[in-house]
Amino acid sequence: MRLPATPAEHDLYEAGALWWNRPRDLPAVVDAACAALVAGLDSDALAELAGVSTAESVITMRELVGRVFDELNLVWPPSGEKLPEFRYGRAVERVSTLRLTVSRADTEWVAGEPRVTIFVDDENWTARAGRAGIHPDDLFRPRNLLSPGAPAVVSVSDSNECGVLGCGGVSVRIARDGAHVVWEWLDNGAVTARHVFDAMPYTLEIGRTAADRSWA
């Protein structure tokens, strides 16, 4: 079994992984199966998936989707430990803005500790994820983990269940892609959202936040 290598395989795997974590997203899997057939992927189960009713039960669909990936010799089910390689050169539909703040917060596990809050296009994505932000020293020291370069997975929140870094929290895969920086929000091997930032203002923002020690 292997991880996806072509754009068509990437798109199909990404849709399947998201559905595996969120069964309500079945229509996206069916659409991805149709697109994969058009792109030249060949599998009896894939053709069946492309024509399936979105009213099918989760049990039936898990068996069918499993057969699709088995026939295509692709790793299944998705796992946070086996992510497909980052796909460079995707078409950029929208460029977002990043803003980071550091403030003291009380959670079930910590009281009054500084936490980094992430705003994308002025929307609080830390709150949207339903998690507590990361302590700035965990994110920016001894090195700035948000610095773009080769694809790397970075924890950007603690878990609400154990209060420990990396225990059930939220992660993003960060990569530099030409003049842009790409964030892929991850959940158990599935990309749940993707944001693209212009590299220059992005670099200035993460540098500004890392240098700000007013919370100390």
C-alpha positions in Angstrom: 0.0 0.0 0.0 1.2 3.5 -0.8 0.3 7.1 -0.3 -1.2 9.2 -3.1 1.2 10.6 -5.7 -0.8 12.2 -8.5 -3.1 15.2 -8.2 -6.2 13.0 -8.9 -5.1 10.5 -6.1 -4.4 13.4 -3.7 -7.9 14.9 -4.3 -9.6 11.5 -3.9 -7.7 10.6 -0.8 -8.3 14.0 0.8 -12.0 13.8 0.2 -12.1 10.2 1.5 -10.0 11.1 4.6 -12.3 14.0 5.5 -15.4 11.8 5.0 -13.8 9.1 7.2 -13.7 11.7 10.0 -16.9 13.5 9.1 -19.5 11.1 7.5 -21.7 14.0 6.6 -19.2 14.9 3.9 -20.2 11.9 1.7 -21.2 14.1 -1.3 -17.7 15.4 -1.6 -16.4 11.8 -1.8 -18.8 11.0 -4.6 -17.8 14.1 -6.5 -14.1 13.3 -6.0 -14.7 9.8 -7.3 -16.3 11.2 -10.5 -13.4 13.6 -10.9 -10.9 10.7 -10.4 -12.5 8.7 -13.2 -12.4 11.7 -15.5 -8.7 12.1 -14.6 -8.0 8.5 -15.6 -8.0 6.5 -12.4 -9.4 3.0 -13.1 -11.2 0.9 -10.5 -14.4 -1.0 -10.5 -15.2 0.1 -6.9 -14.3 3.7 -7.9 -16.9 3.6 -10.7 -19.4 2.2 -8.2 -18.6 5.0 -5.8 -19.1 7.7 -8.5 -22.7 6.5 -9.0 -23.7 5.7 -5.4 -26.6 7.3 -3.6 -25.5 9.7 -0.8 -28.3 8.2 1.2 -26.4 4.9 1.7 -25.6 3.9 5.3 -22.2 4.7 6.8 -21.4 1.0 7.2 -22.1 0.3 3.5 -20.0 3.3 2.4 -17.1 2.4 4.6 -16.9 -1.0 2.9 -17.2 0.6 -0.5 -14.6 3.3 0.1 -12.3 0.8 1.6 -12.5 -1.3 -1.6 -11.8 1.8 -3.7 -8.5 2.5 -1.9 -7.6 -1.2 -1.8 -8.1 -1.5 -5.6 -6.0 1.6 -6.1 -3.4 0.3 -3.7 -3.6 3.4 -1.6 -3.1 3.4 2.2 -6.4 3.2 4.1 -7.9 4.2 6.5 -6.3 7.7 6.9 -3.9 8.2 9.8 -2.2 11.2 11.3 1.0 9.2 11.3 0.8 8.6 7.5 0.1 11.9 5.7 0.4 12.2 2.0 3.3 14.3 0.8 2.5 18.0 0.6 1.2 18.9 -2.8 2.9 21.9 -4.3 1.6 24.2 -6.9 -2.2 24.1 -6.1 -4.2 26.8 -7.7 -4.6 29.7 -5.3 -8.3 30.6 -5.0 -7.9 33.1 -2.1 -5.1 34.6 -0.2 -5.8 35.0 3.5 -4.4 37.2 6.3 -2.9 36.0 9.6 -3.0 37.8 12.9 -1.7 36.4 16.2 -2.4 37.6 19.7 -1.0 36.6 23.1 -3.2 36.9 26.1 -3.7 35.2 29.4 -6.5 32.7 29.6 -8.2 30.4 32.1 -9.0 26.9 31.0 -10.0 23.7 32.8 -6.3 22.8 33.0 -4.4 26.1 33.3 -5.2 29.5 35.0 -3.9 32.8 33.7 -1.3 31.4 31.4 -0.4 33.2 28.2 -1.8 31.6 25.1 -1.5 32.3 21.4 -4.7 32.9 19.6 -4.8 32.5 15.8 -7.0 34.8 13.6 -7.3 34.0 9.9 -9.1 36.7 8.0 -10.1 38.2 11.4 -11.9 35.0 12.4 -10.7 33.3 15.6 -9.7 29.9 14.5 -8.4 28.9 17.9 -11.9 29.3 19.3 -13.4 27.7 16.2 -11.3 24.6 16.9 -12.7 24.5 20.4 -9.3 24.3 22.0 -7.0 26.3 24.1 -4.1 28.1 22.3 -0.5 27.2 22.7 1.9 28.8 25.2 4.0 31.2 23.2 7.3 29.6 24.5 6.1 26.3 23.1 5.4 27.9 19.7 8.3 30.3 19.3 11.2 29.0 21.4 13.9 27.8 21.0 12.8 28.3 17.4 9.8 29.8 15.7 7.8 26.7 14.7 5.6 28.8 12.4 8.5 29.7 10.2 7.7 28.5 6.6 10.0 26.0 4.8 9.8 22.3 4.1 6.4 20.9 5.1 6.2 20.4 8.9 3.3 19.5 11.2 2.9 21.9 14.1 0.6 21.7 17.1 -1.3 25.0 17.5 -3.5 24.1 20.5 -3.6 22.0 23.6 -6.2 19.4 24.2 -9.3 20.2 26.2 -9.3 16.6 27.4 -5.8 16.4 29.0 -4.4 19.9 28.9 -1.1 18.6 27.5 0.7 19.8 24.3 0.2 17.3 21.5 -2.5 15.3 23.4 -5.6 15.5 21.2 -5.0 19.1 20.2 -5.2 20.7 16.8 -2.3 20.6 14.3 -1.5 22.4 11.0 0.9 21.4 8.3 2.9 24.5 7.3 4.8 24.7 4.0 6.4 27.4 1.8 5.1 27.2 -1.7 6.7 29.8 -3.9 5.6 33.3 -2.9 3.0 31.8 -0.5 2.8 30.0 2.9 0.2 27.2 3.1 -1.5 26.0 6.2 -3.4 22.7 6.1 -5.5 22.1 9.3 -5.4 18.4 10.2 -7.7 16.0 12.0 -6.6 12.3 12.2 -5.0 12.4 8.8 -7.7 14.5 7.1 -7.2 18.1 5.8 -10.2 19.9 7.2 -9.3 23.4 5.9 -6.5 25.0 3.9 -5.3 28.6 4.0 -2.8 30.4 1.8 -0.9 33.5 3.0 1.4 35.9 1.2 4.9 35.0 2.5 6.1 38.5 3.3 3.3 39.8 5.6 3.1 36.3 7.1 6.8 36.3 8.0 6.5 39.8 9.5 3.5 38.7 11.7 5.0 35.6 13.1 8.3 37.5 13.8 6.4 40.3 15.5 4.5 37.9 17.8 7.6 35.9 18.6 9.5 39.1 19.6 6.7 40.4 21.8 7.4 39.5 25.4 4.9 42.0 27.0 3.0 39.1 28.4 6.0 37.8 30.4 
